Amino acid sequence: MSEANAKNIKTVDHKQHAAFFRQSGWLMIATIAGGAMTFGVHFLTKSDSVPKSQYAAFGTLLMVVACLPTMPLQMIFAQQSALALATGRERQLAGMIRLAWLWTFIVWLFGAASVFVFQKQIVAGWHLPDATGLWVTLLLLLFSLWVPLFSGVLQGRQDFFWLGWSTILGGVGRFAGAVFLVLALSLGSAGMMAGALMGVGLSAAVAIWRTRDLWSLVAERFDGKNLLRQVLPLVFGFGACQFMFTSDTMFAKAYFSDDEIAPYVAAGTLSRALLWLVMPLAAVMFPKIVHASARSEKSNLFGIVVLGTAVLAICGGLGLWLVGPLVIKLVYKSTYLGAATLIPWYAGAMVPLAMANVLVNDLLARARFGVVPWMVLLAAAYGFTLPVMLNHFPGRLEVVLQTLGAFNLLLFLVCAWFTWGKTGDRR
C-alpha cells in the first residue's frame, strides 16, 4: 500500500462488501500468523529452563498485561480517528493522540513507583522466582499501552494493511526473542516475558511510524467534555468485555498451586485463540459503522459479521474440542495433559463471548450506550461470584470456567436484547 493511499483512506469503500471481505480476510491471516508465532513461545515449556513454576509465573505476569484496558483504549482511538476523518477534524485528533501518549506515560511512571515500593510483597504473593520478570513486565506494560493507542488510529483510518503487519511483526519479535533468551541464556519466565516485550515494542514502533502524519500535525483545541461523553461508555463497555476475557487466570492463581495452574494456562492459551480468530471481523466493522453513522450513511455489514462470527466460533470450538488434546501432547510436557480436560469448558466459555463482542462493537459504534451499565454490572457480578464459587467448590478448576461460561452467555443475551429486543435505528 502506497504512502498516498494510506493517508487518503478516509471514506467507506463504495464496494463495501468486497472491501470488507478483503480487509477482514487479511486481518485474519495476520492474526493467525502473529498468533502462531506467539503460541510458538509455549513450545519452550519442553525445555528444562521452563519448569512448571516458571511457566505458571509467566502465565500470571502475562495476564497482568492482558488486564490492561487495551481494548477500550484501542476502540476509543478507532472511534475518534474514524469520526475525525469523516468530519475533517484531523488536527483535533492530533492533540488527542499526543495528550493520551503523555498521560499513559505519566500513569505508568506512578505504577512503576508503586511496584518498586511493594515489589517484595508482589513477588511473594504471586510466587515469582525473583523480581526480574516483574520489572520486564513493567516495561511491557508501557508498550502495551502504546500499541492499542496507535493501532486504534490505524484501525480508525481503515489502514488494515499495516495493522495486520504490526500484528505479524509483533509475533515474530516475541517468538525470536523468547527462543534466544530462554534456550541460549536460560532466563526462564523472565526470558519469555522479555520476548513478549520485544514483540510488543516492535508492534508499537510500526503503529507509531505509520500514524506519524496524523499525530505530528499542528494540534487544535478540542471539546474535552464532549470527548468524555463519547469515550467513557467505550471505556466501561469494552473494559467489561476485556475483564470477562482475561481475569479468570488471576482469580484462579490465588486458589491453586503452580502445578495446577500451569495446565490451566495452557488450556487458556489455546481456547482464547478462538476469540482472536474472529475478532478481525468486528475490528473491520467498527470503524466502518462509526464512519457511516457520522455521515448518516447506511451500512448492512452487521448481519454478515454476526453470521461469520457464529460459524467460525462454533466450528473453531468444536475443532478445538477434538484436536486440543493432540496439540497439548505436541506442545507441552506430559505433566500438562490435565489441560485437555479443561479445553471443552474453556472453548465453550469463549463462544458466547465472541458473539457478544460483535454485538458490543455494533452497539457502541452506533452510540447506543444503554447497554453499558448492564455490562458493567455483569462484570462486577462475575468478579464477586467467582471467588464465592471457588470457596464453595475447592480444588475444582472447571468451576472457574463454568462460572465464566455462564456469565459470558448472560453478556451475550443482554447485548442481544439491546440489539434486537429494543427498538432502535439500525442504519
Sequence and secondary structure as in RCSB ss.txt:
>XXXX:A:sequence
MSEANAKNIKTVDHKQHAAFFRQSGWLMIATIAGGAMTFGVHFLTKSDSVPKSQYAAFGTLLMVVACLPTMPLQM
IFAQQSALALATGRERQLAGMIRLAWLWTFIVWLFGAASVFVFQKQIVAGWHLPDATGLWVTLLLLLFSLWVPLF
SGVLQGRQDFFWLGWSTILGGVGRFAGAVFLVLALSLGSAGMMAGALMGVGLSAAVAIWRTRDLWSLVAERFDGK
NLLRQVLPLVFGFGACQFMFTSDTMFAKAYFSDDEIAPYVAAGTLSRALLWLVMPLAAVMFPKIVHASARSEKSN
LFGIVVLGTAVLAICGGLGLWLVGPLVIKLVYKSTYLGAATLIPWYAGAMVPLAMANVLVNDLLARARFGVVPWM
VLLAAAYGFTLPVMLNHFPGRLEVVLQTLGAFNLLLFLVCAWFTWGKTGDRR
>XXXX:A:secstr
  HHHHHT  S  SSHHHHHHHHHHHHHHHHHHHHHHHHHGGGGGGSTTS HHHHHHHHHHHHHHHTSSHHHHHH
HHHHHHHHHHHHT HHHHHHHHHHHHHHHHHHHHHHHHHHHHHHHHHHHHTT S SHHHHHHHHHHHHHHHHHHH
HHHHHHTT HHHHHHHHHHHHHHHHHHHHIIIIIT  HHHHHHHHHHHHHHHHHHHHHHHTHHHHTS      HH
HHHHHHHHHHHHHHHHHHHHHTHHHHHHTTS HHHHHHHHHHHHHHHHHHHHHHHHHHHHHHHHHHHHHTT    
HHHHHHHHHHHHHHHHHHHHHHHHHHHHHHHS GGGTTHHHHHHHHHHHHHHHHHHHHHHHHHHHTT GGGHHHH
HHHHHHHHHHHHHHHHHSTT HHHHHHHHHHHHHHHHHHHHIIIIIS     
